[in-house]
Amino acid sequence: MTFAVRIARVRARMAELDVDALLLSVGPDLPYLIGYEAMPLERLTMLVLARTGDARLVVPRLEAPRVERRPELFELVEWEETDDPIALVAGLLSPSARRVAIGDHTWARFVLGLQRALPSCAFVAASDVVGPVRMVKEADEIAALARAAHAVDAVAREMRSVTFAGRTELDVHRELVERMLAAGHERANFAIVAAGANAASPHHDPSATRAIGDRDIVLCDFGGQMHGYCSDITRMFHVGEPTAEIADVYSVLVEAQEAGVRAATVGTPCQDVDAASRRVIAQAGFGEYFVHRVGHGIGAEAHEDPYLVAGNTRPLEPGHVFSVEPGIYFPGRFGMRLEDIVVATADGPLRLNDASRAIAIVA
C-alpha cells in the first residue's frame, strides 16, 4: 500500500470521528504515513494533516536535509531557530478547526503549547485515528515482520549451543544484542536475561553481578527493529537437566501457549485468546502466577494494538499480528515464559517464529 493510500484511509477515519486535523510528531505514525521519522528533539517536527486540503511537514531548518521530499504527499515548511514553531503549526490549521488529534508520543511541552495556542480546539488521541489503520497489516508489512521473526529465530537457535554457566546475566544480554545486530536488526529494543529467582520478574533488568550457575533456569526475551518492523521472542534455557518440577510446569506453559495460538482465529475476541491460555494455567493450579495479559500487537512498535487481554472485545481480523506469551512466575523461586509472534489469517493462525520451543539444555 502506498503512502497516499494510507493517508486517504486515515482521512476517512478522521471523517468518521469528526476530526478536523491530525498533528503528528515523534513516534511511528509519522513514518507510517510519509516515510519520515522525526528525531526526538526539543525542536518541534510536526505533520499537519487536515481532513481535506494540503498536508504540511513542519521541521526545524537544520533537520530539513534529512527529509525525503515527497511533494505529492506534503509541503515542507522549515522554521528558523528564532521562530515560534507552536505558533507556526497553529497558524496552519483552519480557523474553523474544532477537533484535533495529536500523536500519542508528542512531548508534553508541545501538547501544552498547542492547547494554549488553540483554545477553541478539543484535543483527542491520534491513536484513535491512525491505530485502526495501522493495526491491520498489509502483505509487505507481514513479510517484514516475518523476516524480523526469522532473524531472532536464528539467534534463539544459536543460543542453544552457547555456554551460560559462569557468565553474568548482563554478559548474555550483550551477546543477544550483538547477535540481533549481526542478524540484520538495525537496533536491539530489549534483551531480558533473567536467571533463577530473577526469572520470576517478567521485565527483569539483566544484572552485572548475578552469575548464572549450575541448575539455573534462564529466561531470555529479546527483540529489535529490522527494516522498520519489530521482532519479539521468548525462549527458556536451563543449565543442565531441569528438575521434574520445572519440566512439569513448563509442559503446562507449552500447552497454554498452544491453546492461545489455536484460539487466535479471525472473528475471535482478543479477550478470548487470553482466556484460552489462562484457562490451561488455572486448571493446572497456577492461575495466580500468570500475572500479565497473554499478548500484544506488534509492528512498527514492539507493543501496539491489538492487546490480547481480558476486557478487550475487539474481534481479530485478517492482518492482525500479535504475540502469544503466557508466563508462570513463582516469586523468589523461578519463572518462565514462552512467546511467538502470530498472524491472524483467513486460513487460521500463522506462527511467524519457528525456533524450537523446547527448553534448551545448555552448559
Residue pairs with C-beta under 8 A, 6 or more apart in sequence:
1 138
1 140
3 33
3 34
3 35
3 70
3 73
4 72
4 73
6 32
6 33
6 133
7 33
7 34
7 49
7 55
7 73
9 133
10 22
10 33
10 49
10 129
10 130
10 133
11 49
11 51
11 52
13 19
13 129
13 130
13 132
13 133
14 20
14 22
14 51
14 101
14 129
15 51
17 99
17 101
17 124
17 128
17 129
18 99
19 51
19 99
19 100
19 101
19 124
19 129
20 50
20 51
20 93
20 94
20 96
20 97
20 98
20 99
20 100
20 121
21 48
21 49
21 50
21 51
21 93
21 94
21 97
21 100
21 101
22 47
22 48
22 49
22 100
22 101
22 102
22 126
22 129
22 130
23 46
23 47
23 48
23 49
23 89
23 100
23 101
23 102
23 103
23 106
23 114
23 126
24 30
24 33
24 46
24 47
24 49
24 102
24 103
24 106
24 126
24 130
25 38
25 44
25 45
25 46
25 47
25 103
25 105
25 106
25 107
25 110
26 38
26 39
26 40
26 45
26 103
26 105
26 106
26 107
27 38
27 103
27 104
27 105
27 106
28 105
28 134
28 299
28 300
28 301
28 304
29 103
29 104
29 105
29 126
29 130
29 134
30 36
30 37
30 38
30 45
30 47
30 103
31 37
31 228
31 300
32 130
32 134
32 300
33 47
33 49
33 130
34 47
34 55
34 57
34 70
34 73
34 74
35 68
35 70
36 57
36 66
36 67
36 68
38 45
38 59
38 63
39 45
39 63
39 66
40 107
41 60
41 63
42 107
42 109
43 60
43 62
43 63
43 85
44 58
44 60
44 79
44 85
44 86
44 89
44 110
45 57
45 58
45 59
45 60
45 63
46 57
46 58
46 85
46 89
46 106
46 110
47 55
47 56
47 57
47 58
47 74
48 55
48 56
48 57
48 58
48 89
48 92
48 93
49 55
50 93
50 94
50 97
53 94
54 74
54 75
55 73
55 74
55 75
56 74
56 75
56 76
56 77
56 92
57 67
57 74
57 75
57 76
57 77
58 77
58 79
58 85
58 88
58 89
58 92
59 67
59 76
59 77
59 78
59 79
60 78
60 79
60 81
60 85
61 78
61 79
61 80
61 81
64 76
64 78
67 76
69 76
77 88
77 92
79 85
79 88
86 110
86 113
86 114
86 117
87 117
89 114
89 117
90 114
90 117
90 118
93 100
93 118
93 121
97 118
97 121
98 120
98 121
98 122
99 121
99 122
99 124
100 114
100 118
100 121
100 122
100 123
100 124
101 123
101 124
101 125
101 126
101 128
101 129
102 111
102 114
102 123
102 124
102 125
102 126
103 126
104 125
104 126
104 127
111 123
114 123
115 121
115 123
127 305
131 304
131 305
132 305
134 299
134 300
134 304
134 305
135 297
135 299
135 304
135 305
135 306
135 317
135 319
135 320
136 317
136 318
136 319
136 320
137 145
137 299
137 319
137 320
137 321
137 343
138 319
141 229
141 299
141 321
142 319
142 321
142 343
144 226
144 227
144 228
144 229
145 229
145 230
145 231
145 298
145 299
145 321
145 341
145 343
145 352
146 352
147 184
147 226
147 227
147 229
148 185
148 223
148 224
148 225
148 226
148 227
148 229
148 230
148 231
149 231
149 233
149 341
149 352
149 353
150 352
150 354
151 180
151 183
151 184
151 185
151 226
151 231
152 180
152 183
152 222
152 223
152 224
152 231
152 232
152 233
152 353
152 355
153 233
153 353
153 354
153 355
154 183
154 355
155 176
155 179
155 180
155 183
155 222
156 220
156 233
156 235
156 355
156 356
157 355
157 356
158 179
159 175
159 176
159 179
159 220
159 235
159 237
159 360
159 362
160 237
160 356
160 360
160 362
161 362
162 172
162 175
162 362
163 362
163 363
164 172
164 212
164 216
164 218
164 237
164 239
164 362
164 363
165 212
165 213
165 214
165 216
165 239
165 362
165 363
166 211
166 212
166 213
167 211
167 212
168 206
168 207
168 208
168 209
168 210
168 211
168 212
169 193
169 194
169 195
169 198
169 204
169 206
169 207
169 208
169 210
169 212
170 193
170 206
170 207
170 208
172 193
172 206
172 212
172 218
172 220
173 191
173 192
173 193
173 206
174 191
176 188
176 191
176 193
176 220
176 222
177 188
177 191
177 222
180 188
180 191
180 222
180 223
180 224
180 231
181 187
181 188
181 224
184 226
185 224
185 225
185 226
185 231
186 224
186 225
186 226
186 227
187 224
187 225
188 222
188 223
188 224
189 223
189 224
189 225
189 230
189 302
190 221
190 222
190 223
190 224
190 302
191 206
191 220
191 221
191 222
192 203
192 204
192 206
192 219
192 220
192 221
192 222
192 234
193 204
193 206
193 218
193 219
193 220
194 201
194 204
194 206
194 218
194 219
194 335
195 210
195 212
195 213
195 216
195 217
195 218
195 219
196 210
196 213
196 216
196 217
196 334
197 331
197 332
197 333
197 334
198 204
198 207
198 210
199 217
199 218
199 219
199 329
199 334
199 335
199 336
200 329
200 330
200 331
200 332
200 333
200 334
200 335
201 329
201 335
202 291
202 292
202 327
202 329
202 335
202 337
204 219
212 218
212 239
213 239
214 239
214 240
215 238
215 239
215 240
215 243
216 238
216 239
217 236
217 237
217 238
217 242
217 246
217 334
217 336
218 236
218 237
218 238
218 239
218 362
219 234
219 236
219 237
219 335
219 336
219 337
220 234
220 235
220 236
220 237
221 232
221 233
221 234
221 337
221 339
222 232
222 233
222 234
223 230
223 231
223 232
223 233
223 302
224 230
224 231
225 231
228 300
229 299
229 300
230 298
230 299
230 300
230 301
230 302
231 341
232 298
232 302
232 323
232 339
232 341
233 339
233 340
233 341
233 353
233 355
234 325
234 337
234 338
234 339
235 338
235 355
235 356
235 357
235 360
236 250
236 336
236 337
236 338
236 359
236 360
237 359
237 360
237 362
238 246
238 359
238 360
238 361
238 362
239 362
239 363
240 361
241 361
242 250
242 359
242 361
246 334
246 336
246 359
247 359
249 286
249 328
249 336
250 336
250 359
252 280
252 281
252 284
252 286
252 328
253 281
253 326
253 327
253 328
253 336
253 337
253 338
254 338
254 357
255 280
256 277
256 278
256 280
256 281
256 290
256 326
257 277
257 324
257 325
257 326
257 338
257 339
257 340
257 357
259 276
259 277
259 279
259 280
260 273
260 274
260 276
260 277
260 294
260 295
260 308
260 324
260 326
261 324
261 340
261 342
261 349
261 351
262 276
262 349
263 272
263 273
263 275
263 276
263 277
264 273
264 308
264 316
264 322
264 324
264 342
264 344
264 349
265 316
265 344
265 348
265 349
266 315
266 316
266 317
266 318
266 344
266 345
266 346
267 315
267 316
268 315
268 316
269 312
269 313
269 314
269 315
269 316
270 306
270 307
270 308
270 309
270 312
270 313
270 314
270 315
270 316
271 308
271 309
271 310
271 311
271 312
271 313
273 294
273 295
273 308
273 316
273 324
274 293
274 294
274 295
274 308
274 309
274 310
274 312
275 310
277 290
277 294
277 324
277 326
278 287
278 290
278 294
278 326
280 326
281 287
281 289
281 290
281 326
281 328
282 290
286 328
289 328
289 329
289 330
290 326
290 327
290 328
290 329
291 327
291 329
292 327
293 307
293 308
293 309
293 310
294 308
294 309
294 324
294 325
294 326
295 307
295 308
295 322
295 323
295 324
295 325
295 342
296 302
296 303
296 304
296 307
296 308
296 322
296 323
297 303
297 304
297 305
297 306
297 307
297 320
297 321
297 322
298 304
298 321
298 322
298 323
298 341
299 321
306 312
306 314
306 316
306 320
306 322
308 322
308 323
308 324
316 344
317 344
318 344
318 345
318 346
319 343
319 344
320 343
320 344
321 341
321 342
321 343
321 344
321 352
322 341
322 342
322 344
323 339
323 340
323 341
323 342
324 339
324 340
324 342
325 337
325 338
325 339
325 340
326 337
326 338
327 335
327 336
327 337
327 338
328 335
328 336
328 337
329 335
329 336
338 357
339 353
340 351
340 352
340 353
340 357
341 351
341 352
341 353
342 349
342 350
342 351
342 352
343 349
343 350
343 352
